[in-house]
Amino acid sequence: MKVRSLFLSDIHLGTRGCQADSLLAFLRAYEADHLFLLGDIVDFWGMSRSIHWTAAQNTVVQKILRRARHGERVMLIPGNHDEALREYVGARFGDIEVAAEHVHETADGKRLLLLHGDEFDQVTRHHRWLAVLGDIGYDLLLRLNAWLSWWRRTLRIAGYWSLAGFAKRRVKRAVSFIFDFEDAVIRTVRERSLDGVVCGHIHSACLREADGLLYINCGDWVDSCTGIVEHLDGRLELVEWRLAGAPAVPVVPLRAAA
């Protein structure tokens, strides 16, 4: 399918949790003019503990490089897990631009701020040790997810269920953190007189209107397997693509960002 733009974040290449096969299926399904990678694409934090690099992850990198070589605009905005790349903001890796942030104008004229989002996370900014500890805990939840998924398949229990997602929805502090993060991002967008924001960081996919502004979070490719698609008319869609070869599943009404 031909679309105008793709927005992806939190792929976490180099870790066991990276759902590279699902991402490859997603990338093969969409031909785009713009590919925006909004941080935590390669997980240097996780790789400092242990490296898990599969053939599928290698293919993801090759496919992104190939798209850039063939004329697709590819922009990388580093996040906290690949923050080492922030030293190269303003430079290019081959045909890939590296930027701290970017304002993207959609086909229907909406001006959207693109960034990773960790600058709005007070834990990551001021208590790095706590952020690293939380990252280790999240890795543990993802490993338990894998075991639970195997168990559910063995018992032929239909549907996908995420322990990590359940924790985000049910733990009061996690819910409060997500709301605080979203509010801080939206305030910044309003101060800059923009129409909305596309970010990542908190692994909580979302596409909604908040006080006349668009708040869009790409989600991730370790649990939710979601990305944002801008169609040729500027319409924005949040798409889930959990299994390689599975059809795309819109997780918000298409009219939400018409």
TORNUVO-286232 format. One record per residue (C-alpha): residue in three letters; x, y, z. Coordinates in steps of 0.1 Angstrom, whole numbers, plus 5000, padded with zeros to 4 digits. Layout:
N
ALAXYZ
...
END
This chain:
258
MET500050005000
LYS501350344991
VAL501250605020
ARG502750935026
SER504550885059
LEU505350615085
PHE506250695121
LEU507950425143
SER509550435177
ASP510950205204
ILE512049915182
HIS514749825207
LEU517049635182
GLY519649435200
THR517349295226
ARG515348975231
GLY512049165232
CYS512349325198
GLN509549195175
ALA511549225143
ASP509448975123
SER506249175129
LEU508049495121
LEU509349355088
ALA505849245078
PHE504649605086
LEU507449765065
ARG506749535036
ALA503149635036
TYR503650005033
GLU505650205007
ALA506150565019
ASP507650895010
HIS508850955046
LEU509950725073
PHE510450885107
LEU512250685134
LEU511450845167
GLY513950705191
ASP515050395209
ILE515650225176
VAL518750045188
ASP518749965225
PHE522250045237
TRP521050025274
GLY519849675269
MET522949575248
SER525249685276
ARG523749395297
SER523449135269
ILE523249145232
HIS520548955213
TRP520849035176
THR518848805153
ALA518848765115
ALA515448935114
GLN516849235133
ASN519649255108
THR517149255080
VAL515249545096
VAL518349755094
GLN519049655058
LYS515549735048
ILE515650075064
LEU518950155046
ARG517650025013
ARG514550245016
ALA516750545022
ARG518950464992
HIS515950424970
GLY514750784976
GLU512550755007
ARG513251025032
VAL514450855064
MET514951065096
LEU516250935129
ILE515451125161
PRO517450945189
GLY515850855222
ASN517350785256
HIS518250425248
ASP520150535217
GLU521250865231
ALA524850815219
LEU523550905185
ARG522551255197
GLU526251355193
TYR525551325155
VAL522451555153
GLY522651745121
ALA524751475104
ARG523751205080
PHE524550825081
GLY524550755045
ASP521150865034
ILE519650885069
GLU519251225086
VAL519851255123
ALA517851525141
ALA516951625177
GLU513351695166
HIS511351785135
VAL508151965125
HIS506351765099
GLU503451905079
THR500851655068
ALA499251645034
ASP496251825048
GLY498252095065
LYS498651985101
ARG501952085117
LEU503151805140
LEU506151805164
LEU508151485161
LEU510351385190
HIS511151085212
GLY509751225244
ASP512251135271
GLU512751505278
PHE509351505294
ASP510151205317
GLN511451335350
VAL512750995360
THR514850955329
ARG516151315331
HIS516951335368
HIS517150975382
ARG518850775355
TRP519650485379
LEU515950445386
ALA515150455348
VAL517650175342
LEU516249975371
GLY512750015356
ASP514049905322
ILE515349585337
GLY511949525353
TYR510249585320
ASP512549335303
LEU511449085330
LEU507749145322
LEU508449095285
ARG510148755292
LEU507148655313
ASN504948765284
ALA506748525261
TRP506148235286
LEU502448335291
SER501948355253
TRP503347995249
TRP501147875277
ARG498048035262
ARG498847885228
THR499347545244
LEU495947565260
ARG494447705228
ILE493348025245
ALA492448275217
GLY493748635216
TYR496848815227
TRP497248925263
SER500149135276
LEU501349125312
ALA503349445306
GLY500249615291
PHE498149495320
ALA500649645345
LYS500549985327
ARG496749985328
ARG496249875364
VAL499150005384
LYS498050345396
ARG501450505394
ALA502050385359
VAL498650535348
SER499450865365
PHE502850875349
ILE501350835314
PHE498751105320
ASP501451345333
PHE503651275304
GLU500851335278
ASP499851665295
ALA503451785295
VAL503851715258
ILE500551875249
ARG501452195268
THR504652225249
VAL502852175215
ARG500352445225
GLU503152685235
ARG504752635201
SER501552695182
LEU501552355165
ASP498752125157
GLY499951815175
VAL502751585184
VAL504051235174
CYS506351075200
GLY507250745216
HIS509250665248
ILE506450545271
HIS505450235250
SER501750335252
ALA500250365217
CYS497650645214
LEU495950865188
ARG493551115203
GLU492551475202
ALA493251675234
ASP491852025237
GLY491952075199
LEU495551925196
LEU496551585184
TYR498451365208
ILE499951065190
ASN502250805205
CYS503750535182
GLY503750265209
ASP506650015205
TRP507849695187
VAL508449485219
ASP504949455231
SER502249655213
CYS503749625178
THR502149955166
GLY503050235142
ILE501550545128
VAL500550575091
GLU499950905073
HIS497750835043
LEU498051025010
ASP495251265021
GLY496851345055
ARG494651105074
LEU496550955104
GLU496050595115
LEU497350395144
VAL498050045132
GLU498749725151
TRP500749445134
ARG501449185160
LEU502248875139
ALA504348855108
GLY502148825078
ALA498948915097
PRO496649185084
ALA496849535098
VAL494349605126
PRO493349965132
VAL493250025170
VAL491550355168
PRO488650475146
LEU490050615113
ARG487950925117
ALA489951015149
ALA492451215129
ALA490651285097
END
